[in-house]
Amino acid sequence: MELNSYDKNRKYLFGSRRSFLGHAGIFTAASVVTGVVGSSFSSSSRRNIVQAKEVLRAQEIASRQFNYIRFRQKAFQVRVEAAQVNLQIEIPPHPTNGDEERYPNRIATDTRGLPHNQRGEVDLKAYDSLIRALTTLNPNDFENIILGGTRKLVNPQGPLAISLEGINASQIAVPPPPPLDSAARAAEAVELYWQALLRDVPFHRFQDDPNVSAAIAELNNLSAFYGPKQNGVVTPQTLFRGSVTYVDPNDPSGRTAKHVIPPGVTDGPHISQFLLQEIPYNTQFISPLIRTALAGKQNDFLTNYEEWLLIQNGGNSGKSIQYDPKRRYIFTIRDLGELAHIGGALFFGAFLILTGGINAPLNPGNPYLNSKTQQGSAATFAPAHFQALLLLAPSRAIRASYWQKYYVHRTLRPEAYGGLIHNNLVNKTEYPINSEVLNSTALARTFSTFGTYLLPQAYPEAAPFHSSYTGGAAAIAGVQATLLKAFFDENFVIPNPVEPDPNDPTKVIPYSGPPLTVGGELNKLATNYAIGRGHGGIHWRSDGAAALALGEEVAISILRDERLGYNERFNGFTFTKFDGTKITV
């Protein structure tokens, strides 16, 4: 009878009685049997019987002993199998948008931190020093990159680290970002200008604020806006909510994007319940109230061209955010931008809420849920095990995201795009900017409000010094939200949901709309964090949308590798992807 995989594992790990007898040092199996059944009771026979009993006792002891050598061999074979499985995953196409080759002056490429001329165009010798390092991969060449100021590039060699868990970065596909001159890039820019204009509008005012209505009307008139819609149009309920972008599986070239709205993202309050609930941390509790920036233009930066150019060259403006002394719930666009700027408990906080706050059930596929004799622990299938994977995953997602940033796309940041617009309208350059943003209401109102065509930034340092696509913070959001959906029951309805009190953002009131599920609110948390970087002015929508899908793929690969090492009978992690499809890993 053929053994099942569990019994094969046991036989492989612990051996068998027959294998022991075959290697007994004193007698062969035949002599033991002869000694036991012989009819003579001579002293020799008695000695044989005694020795046979000793061998049988040794055999019994040995059968109960752990087979260290075979366990070590299994560890080796699991690692080899994981490597072989990942090796079989094809490297997908990695098309770019062609901008780096299209513009020899590199105006569509991220060059911040290098020296630039007065128009903000990069010194090509400095740019070549960067490309040399990214091509040779020689650590010494990275030390010879010519910088324009005191700020350093962020971790360009990090993506070259080989992760021992999960897929290699080159095996994850993202579609190319919108080209510089495209209507899609213009639409993303218009959305960012509106976000800057509306930073101090509370989310609950989206239904009746006239400036919000103007933003919605303009976004609906754009030819290539891919943000969330209801019945084909942007509404107050969908405005500035997040989306996810995959490579269209029907396009083998990898160039076509597939835009989706994850389940739950447009349901209920704008802000995820995991950002509104108190976080239990053993005997301590973490408040969801945050420190945020004061409203007003004193907390909008890079609206002066010289300040903008200083930052592009790697300088520091010396300015800082003026904070509101009163902490509150995330209430406005500026608040969410500040959360995405500094961060917080975020997905670890969500994990603590799931385990100790709302007591969410574990994923129904957890092998210990139906065990009569066992429960999981820190080793496998319990919160401490999940916590270990949750905290490991961000570095793996960042490696994959930064590989796209440095070694594939090198896409310009929104602040640099704003500089191109400024130079076209003020200095009469002829950079190829699409007319949909140049003729937009958002741009005209920005000039009226701030006296500039530059994109106002919510952070005095603007964006980190690595390129825009894909978003690193969003990749972290994607990997951690996916892991949490694999660990917990994503269909569990969150009890006693809340929303910020419209009259006092230091308090919450009960939310009474349609039910909110763990899976939907984790999706919302991920997209809140991704789009929040855009609220700060530092990321395009496409940066976060593609990075969420990238992070999801990293999570799936980590779970796939992790599963190979389990001894439990386990049918796999089953959960819903951002695109709404079910997957079992």
C-alpha positions in Angstrom: 0.0 0.0 0.0 1.4 3.4 -1.0 2.1 5.8 1.9 0.6 9.2 1.9 2.9 12.2 2.1 2.6 12.5 5.9 3.5 8.9 6.4 6.3 9.1 3.9 7.7 12.1 5.9 7.6 10.1 9.1 9.3 7.1 7.6 11.9 9.5 6.0 12.6 11.4 9.2 12.6 8.6 11.8 13.5 5.5 9.9 12.0 2.0 10.5 12.5 -1.1 12.6 13.8 -3.0 9.6 16.5 -0.3 8.9 17.7 -0.6 12.5 17.9 -4.4 12.4 19.8 -4.1 9.1 22.5 -2.0 10.9 22.6 -3.7 14.4 26.2 -3.9 15.5 26.2 -7.2 17.6 23.9 -9.6 15.7 22.3 -9.7 12.3 18.5 -9.9 12.3 18.8 -13.6 11.5 21.0 -14.4 14.5 18.6 -12.5 16.8 15.7 -14.5 15.6 17.7 -17.8 15.9 18.7 -16.9 19.5 15.1 -16.3 20.5 13.5 -19.4 19.0 16.4 -21.9 19.6 15.5 -25.0 21.8 18.8 -25.3 23.6 19.2 -23.7 27.0 23.0 -23.9 27.2 25.0 -21.1 28.7 25.7 -20.1 25.1 22.0 -20.0 24.4 21.4 -18.1 27.5 24.0 -15.5 26.5 22.4 -15.3 23.1 19.0 -14.7 24.7 20.3 -12.0 27.0 22.1 -10.4 24.1 19.0 -10.7 22.0 17.0 -8.9 24.7 19.6 -6.2 24.9 19.4 -5.7 21.2 15.7 -5.6 21.2 15.7 -3.0 24.0 18.3 -1.0 22.1 16.1 -1.4 19.0 13.1 -0.1 20.9 15.0 2.9 22.3 16.4 3.6 18.9 12.9 3.6 17.3 11.9 6.3 19.7 14.9 8.5 19.1 14.8 11.4 16.7 16.7 10.9 13.5 18.9 14.0 13.5 20.7 13.3 10.3 17.5 12.8 8.3 16.0 15.9 9.8 19.0 17.9 8.7 18.7 16.3 5.3 15.0 17.3 5.1 16.0 20.9 5.9 18.4 20.8 3.0 15.9 19.3 0.6 13.2 21.8 1.5 15.6 24.7 0.8 16.6 23.1 -2.5 13.0 22.5 -3.4 12.1 26.1 -2.7 15.0 27.3 -4.9 14.0 24.9 -7.7 10.3 26.0 -7.6 11.4 29.6 -7.8 13.9 28.9 -10.5 11.1 27.5 -12.7 9.2 30.8 -12.6 9.9 32.5 -15.9 11.3 36.0 -16.0 8.5 38.2 -17.4 9.1 41.1 -19.8 10.2 44.3 -18.2 9.2 47.0 -20.7 9.9 50.6 -19.8 7.9 53.6 -21.0 10.9 54.6 -23.2 11.3 58.1 -21.7 14.9 57.6 -20.7 16.0 56.9 -24.3 13.5 59.4 -25.7 14.9 62.4 -24.0 18.7 62.7 -24.0 18.6 65.5 -21.5 16.9 63.1 -19.0 14.0 65.4 -18.3 11.6 62.4 -17.8 14.0 60.5 -15.5 14.6 60.8 -11.8 17.8 62.8 -11.3 17.2 64.4 -7.9 20.3 64.6 -5.7 22.6 65.0 -8.7 23.8 68.5 -9.9 21.4 70.4 -12.2 21.4 73.6 -14.2 19.1 76.6 -13.6 16.3 74.9 -15.6 16.6 71.8 -13.4 18.2 69.7 -16.1 20.8 67.2 -14.8 24.5 67.4 -15.4 25.0 64.5 -17.8 28.4 63.6 -16.5 26.9 63.2 -13.0 24.0 61.1 -14.5 26.5 58.9 -16.3 28.3 58.3 -13.0 25.0 57.0 -11.6 24.3 54.8 -14.6 27.8 53.4 -14.5 27.3 52.2 -11.0 23.9 50.7 -11.8 25.5 48.9 -14.8 28.7 47.5 -13.3 27.2 46.8 -9.9 30.7 47.5 -8.5 30.4 48.9 -4.9 33.3 51.2 -5.7 31.4 52.8 -8.6 28.5 53.6 -6.2 31.0 55.5 -4.1 32.0 57.6 -7.1 28.5 58.8 -8.0 28.6 62.6 -8.4 26.1 64.3 -6.0 24.9 67.8 -6.1 24.4 68.4 -2.4 24.6 66.8 1.0 21.7 64.4 0.7 22.5 60.8 -0.2 20.7 58.4 -2.6 18.6 55.9 -0.8 19.9 52.3 -0.9 20.7 51.7 -4.6 22.5 48.5 -3.8 19.7 47.2 -1.6 17.8 45.6 -4.4 20.9 43.5 -5.3 20.7 41.6 -2.1 19.4 38.0 -2.7 16.5 37.1 -0.5 16.4 33.6 0.9 12.6 33.8 1.2 10.4 34.4 -1.7 10.7 35.2 -5.4 13.6 37.1 -7.0 12.8 40.7 -7.9 13.4 40.1 -11.6 10.5 37.6 -11.7 7.8 40.1 -10.7 6.1 42.0 -13.5 4.7 45.5 -13.4 3.5 47.5 -16.4 5.5 50.5 -17.5 4.5 53.8 -15.9 2.7 56.4 -18.1 5.1 58.3 -20.4 6.0 61.9 -19.7 3.8 63.3 -22.6 0.8 61.1 -22.1 -2.7 61.9 -21.1 -2.5 59.3 -18.3 0.5 61.1 -16.7 -1.4 64.4 -17.1 -4.4 62.9 -15.3 -2.3 61.7 -12.4 -0.8 65.2 -12.2 -4.2 66.9 -12.2 -5.3 64.6 -9.3 -2.1 65.5 -7.3 -2.7 69.2 -7.8 -6.3 68.8 -6.5 -5.0 66.8 -3.5 -2.6 69.7 -2.7 -5.5 72.2 -3.1 -7.8 70.2 -0.9 -5.4 69.1 1.8 -7.3 70.7 4.6 -10.8 69.5 3.6 -12.2 66.9 6.0 -13.2 63.6 4.3 -16.8 63.9 5.5 -17.1 67.2 3.6 -16.4 65.5 0.2 -20.2 65.3 -0.2 -20.9 69.1 -0.1 -17.6 71.1 -0.5 -17.8 73.1 -3.8 -14.0 72.8 -4.4 -14.4 69.0 -4.1 -17.2 69.2 -6.6 -14.9 71.0 -9.0 -12.2 68.4 -8.6 -14.7 65.6 -9.3 -16.0 67.3 -12.4 -12.5 67.8 -13.8 -11.3 64.3 -13.1 -14.4 63.0 -14.9 -13.5 65.1 -17.9 -10.0 63.7 -18.2 -9.4 61.2 -21.0 -7.2 58.8 -19.1 -8.0 58.9 -15.4 -7.9 55.4 -13.8 -8.9 56.0 -10.2 -11.9 54.5 -8.6 -15.3 55.2 -10.1 -18.9 54.2 -9.6 -20.9 53.4 -12.7 -18.1 54.9 -14.7 -17.8 58.2 -12.9 -15.8 59.6 -10.0 -18.1 60.4 -7.1 -17.6 61.8 -3.6 -17.5 58.2 -2.3 -14.7 57.2 -4.7 -12.6 60.4 -4.8 -9.0 59.9 -3.7 -9.6 56.2 -2.8 -6.9 53.7 -3.8 -6.6 51.4 -6.7 -4.3 48.5 -7.8 -2.6 48.0 -11.1 -1.5 44.6 -12.5 0.0 43.6 -15.9 -2.8 42.6 -18.1 -2.4 38.8 -18.4 -3.8 38.9 -22.0 -0.8 41.0 -23.2 2.3 38.9 -23.5 4.4 42.0 -24.0 3.8 43.2 -20.4 2.9 46.7 -21.6 -0.8 46.8 -20.9 -2.0 47.7 -17.4 -5.1 46.2 -15.7 -6.6 48.6 -13.2 -8.8 47.2 -10.4 -10.5 48.5 -7.2 -9.9 46.0 -4.4 -12.9 44.7 -2.5 -14.0 47.0 0.3 -11.9 50.0 -0.7 -14.9 52.2 -1.6 -17.1 50.9 1.2 -17.9 52.9 4.3 -15.6 55.6 5.8 -12.7 56.9 3.8 -10.2 55.7 6.5 -9.7 52.1 7.4 -11.0 50.8 10.7 -7.5 49.7 11.5 -6.5 53.4 11.7 -9.4 54.3 13.9 -9.3 51.5 16.5 -7.3 51.5 19.8 -4.4 49.1 19.4 -3.9 46.6 22.3 -0.3 45.7 22.9 -0.3 43.2 25.7 -0.8 45.3 28.8 -0.4 48.5 26.9 -2.8 50.3 24.5 -1.7 52.5 21.6 -4.0 55.4 20.8 -5.1 55.9 17.2 -4.9 59.7 17.6 -2.0 61.0 15.6 0.2 64.1 15.5 -0.6 66.0 12.4 0.4 69.2 10.7 -1.4 72.5 11.1 -3.7 73.5 8.3 -2.6 76.2 6.0 0.0 77.2 3.4 2.8 77.4 6.1 2.9 73.6 5.8 3.1 73.5 2.0 6.6 73.5 0.6 8.6 73.8 -2.7 6.3 76.6 -3.9 9.3 78.8 -4.5 11.4 77.9 -7.5 14.8 78.5 -5.8 13.7 76.2 -3.0 12.5 73.7 -5.5 15.9 73.8 -7.4 17.8 73.5 -4.1 16.0 70.2 -3.3 16.5 68.9 -6.8 20.3 69.4 -6.3 20.3 67.5 -3.0 20.1 70.4 -0.7 18.1 71.0 2.4 15.7 73.9 2.7 16.0 74.0 6.5 12.3 74.3 6.8 10.2 72.0 9.1 6.5 71.1 9.5 4.5 73.1 12.1 2.5 70.5 14.1 -0.9 70.9 15.6 -0.4 70.5 19.4 -3.8 68.6 19.6 -3.7 65.0 18.4 -6.7 63.7 16.5 -8.1 61.0 14.3 -7.2 61.1 10.7 -9.7 63.6 9.4 -8.3 65.4 6.4 -6.2 64.8 3.3 -3.3 66.5 5.1 -3.7 64.2 8.1 -3.5 61.1 5.9 -0.5 62.5 4.1 1.3 63.1 7.4 0.5 59.5 8.5 2.0 58.3 5.2 5.0 60.6 5.8 6.1 59.4 9.2 4.2 56.2 9.6 2.8 54.5 12.7 1.8 51.1 13.9 0.0 50.5 10.6 0.0 46.8 9.7 1.6 45.7 13.0 -1.2 47.7 14.6 -3.7 45.9 12.5 -2.3 42.6 13.5 -2.6 43.6 17.2 -6.2 44.7 16.7 -7.0 41.4 14.9 -5.5 39.3 17.7 -6.3 41.3 20.8 -8.8 43.9 19.9 -11.6 42.5 17.8 -10.5 38.8 18.3 -10.8 38.0 14.6 -10.9 34.3 13.9 -7.9 32.7 12.2 -8.1 31.8 8.5 -10.4 28.8 8.2 -7.6 26.8 6.5 -5.5 26.9 9.7 -4.7 23.2 10.4 -5.1 23.6 14.2 -8.6 24.9 14.1 -10.0 21.3 13.9 -7.3 19.5 15.9 -8.6 17.6 18.9 -5.2 17.5 20.6 -3.0 20.5 19.5 -2.9 24.2 19.0 -0.4 26.4 17.2 2.3 28.5 18.8 5.3 30.7 17.9 6.6 27.9 15.7 3.7 27.5 13.3 0.1 28.7 12.7 -0.4 31.1 15.6 0.0 34.9 16.0 3.6 34.8 17.1 4.5 32.9 14.0 2.5 35.3 11.8 4.2 38.2 13.5 7.6 37.0 12.5 6.6 36.7 8.8 4.8 40.1 9.0 8.0 41.9 10.2 10.3 40.1 7.8 8.2 40.8 4.7 8.8 44.6 4.3 12.5 44.3 3.6 11.8 41.7 0.9 9.1 43.9 -0.7 11.4 46.9 -0.6 14.1 44.9 -2.4 11.7 44.1 -5.2 10.3 47.7 -5.4 13.7 49.3 -5.4 14.9 47.0 -8.1 12.2 48.5 -10.3 13.2 52.0 -9.2 16.9 51.8 -9.9 17.4 49.0 -12.5 14.3 49.3 -14.7 12.3 52.5 -14.7 14.0 55.5 -13.0 10.8 57.5 -13.3 10.7 61.2 -12.4 8.9 62.3 -9.2 5.8 64.5 -9.3 7.8 67.4 -7.9 10.1 67.3 -10.9 7.2 67.1 -13.3 5.9 70.3 -11.6 9.2 71.9 -12.4 8.8 71.1 -16.1 5.3 72.7 -16.0 6.7 75.8 -14.3 9.5 76.2 -16.8 7.1 75.8 -19.7 4.7 78.5 -18.4 7.2 80.9 -16.8 10.4 80.4 -18.8 8.8 79.4 -22.1 10.6 76.1 -22.4 8.9 73.5 -24.6 8.9 70.3 -22.6 6.4 67.8 -23.8 3.7 68.2 -21.2 0.2 67.1 -22.1 -2.3 69.9 -22.6 -4.8 68.3 -20.2 -2.8 69.4 -17.2 -1.6 72.6 -18.7 -5.2 73.7 -19.3 -6.6 72.3 -16.1 -8.6 74.1 -13.5 -6.4 72.4 -10.9 -3.3 74.1 -12.3 -4.9 77.5 -12.6 -6.2 77.3 -9.0 -2.8 76.3 -7.8 -1.3 79.4 -9.3 -4.1 81.5 -7.9 -3.6 80.0 -4.4 0.1 79.6 -4.2 1.5 81.9 -6.9 3.3 79.0 -8.6 2.8 76.3 -11.1 5.1 74.0 -9.0 3.3 71.1 -7.2 3.1 72.1 -3.5 4.6 69.5 -1.3 3.4 68.6 2.2 6.9 67.5 3.3 9.8 70.1 3.5 12.3 67.6 2.1 9.9 66.5 -0.6 10.4 62.9 -1.9 13.2 60.5 -0.9 16.1 60.3 -3.2 15.2 57.3 -5.3 12.9 57.2 -8.3 9.1 57.2 -8.2 8.1 53.9 -9.7 7.3 51.6 -7.9 6.3 53.1 -4.5 8.3 51.5 -1.6 5.7 52.3 1.1 3.0 50.9 -1.1 5.0 47.7 -1.6 5.2 47.3 2.1 1.4 47.9 2.4 0.8 45.2 -0.3 3.0 42.5 1.2 1.7 43.0 4.8 -2.0 43.3 3.9 -1.7 40.1 1.9 -0.1 38.2 4.7 -2.7 39.3 7.2 -5.5 38.1 4.8 -3.7 34.8 4.6 -3.5 34.5 8.4 -6.9 35.7 9.5 -10.5 35.1 8.4 -11.0 37.9 5.9 -14.8 37.5 5.9 -15.1 38.3 9.6 -17.3 41.4 10.0 -15.6 44.0 12.2 -17.7 44.6 15.3 -18.6 48.1 16.4 -17.0 50.1 13.5 -16.5 53.8 14.0 -15.8 57.0 12.1 -14.4 60.4 13.2 -16.9 62.7 14.7 -17.5 65.5 12.2 -17.8 68.0 15.0 -14.8 66.9 17.0 -12.0 64.9 15.3 -10.6 64.0 18.7 -13.5 61.6 19.0 -15.2 58.9 17.0 -18.9 58.0 16.6 -20.5 54.7 15.6 -20.6 53.9 11.9 -23.9 52.5 10.9 -23.5 51.7 7.2 -23.1 48.4 5.4 -20.9 45.8 7.2 -17.1 46.2 7.0 -15.0 43.0 6.8 -11.5 42.3 7.8 -10.4 41.7 4.2 -12.1 44.9 2.9 -10.6 47.1 5.7 -7.1 45.6 5.2 -7.4 46.4 1.5 -8.5 49.9 2.5 -5.6 50.3 4.9 -3.2 49.3 2.2 -4.6 51.8 -0.3 -4.9 54.5 2.4 -1.2 54.3 3.0 -0.4 54.2 -0.7 -2.5 57.1 -1.8 -1.4 59.0 1.4 2.0 59.4 -0.2 0.3 61.1 -3.1 -1.4 63.4 -0.6 2.1 64.5 0.4 2.9 65.2 -3.2 5.7 62.6 -3.6 4.0 59.8 -5.5 1.9 59.3 -8.6 -1.2 57.1 -8.3 0.4 54.5 -10.6 3.4 54.3 -8.2 1.3 53.0 -5.4 -1.1 51.0 -7.5 1.6 48.9 -9.2 3.5 48.5 -5.9 0.5 47.1 -4.1 0.4 44.3 -6.7 4.1 43.8 -6.5 3.9 43.5 -2.7 1.1 41.0 -3.0 3.3 38.9 -5.3 6.2 39.0 -2.8 3.8 37.8 0.0 2.5 34.9 -2.1 6.1 33.8 -2.8 7.0 34.0 0.8 4.0 31.9 1.8 4.8 29.4 -1.0 8.3 28.9 0.4 7.1 28.8 4.0 4.6 26.1 3.3 7.2 23.7 2.1 8.7 23.3 5.6 5.5 22.5 7.5 4.9 19.0 9.0 1.2 19.7 9.6 -1.5 18.4 7.3 -2.3 21.7 5.5 -4.2 22.5 2.4 -2.6 25.9 1.9 -3.3 29.6 2.6 -6.5 30.7 0.9 -7.4 34.4 0.6 -8.7 37.0 -1.9 -6.2 39.0 -3.9 -6.6 42.7 -4.6 -8.2 42.0 -7.9 -11.0 40.0 -6.2 -9.9 36.6 -7.2 -9.4 33.7 -4.7 -6.0 32.0 -4.5 -4.7 29.1 -2.5 -1.0 29.1 -1.8 
